[in-house]
Amino acid sequence: MKIALGNDHAGFPLKAHVRSVLEGLGHEVIDCGAPSEEPVDFPDITFTTCDLVRRGGADRAVLVCGTGQGAVMAAHDVYSAHQSVEHDDANAIAIGAWVIGRAIAAEVVETFVNARFDNDDDTVRRVQKLHALERNSASELSKEITQ
């Protein structure tokens, strides 16, 4: 699997560890993150990293920032890491370098990349509703930008 790896300055200290976990699991890592602890804006990193998935250049995205809250969705535990894929068809995860340690980060990342969408009727219906919400939000945002 190709994994886009993004980080801001706060996530930089954990990035090399996350990368080594992903590569150790046999995944190709595409580094989209900050190269140091010099301050950067996490929305820029998040967009670049997740856009690679959106355009088909990567299968999933892993973001590492300070708390995990500012980037995409927080998964500071193993259950949330697999649940987000199995029941929500998530293709991106954000972990907080200030919130979890290296051992938990490794377990969360491994669980996330190994999880598979369960594809049952109830879950598919719910995910379709999530996609509809995303499309509506995107069209509303587009309207705001053009006005």
Secondary structure, 3 states (H helix, E strand, C coil): CEEEEEECCCCHHHHHHHHHHHHHCCCEEEECCCCCCCCCCHHHHHHHHHHHHHCCCCCEEEEEECCCCCCCCECCCHHHHHHHHHHHCCCEEEEECCCCCHHHHHHHHHHHHHCCCCCCHHHHHHHHHHHHHHHHHHHHHHHHHHC
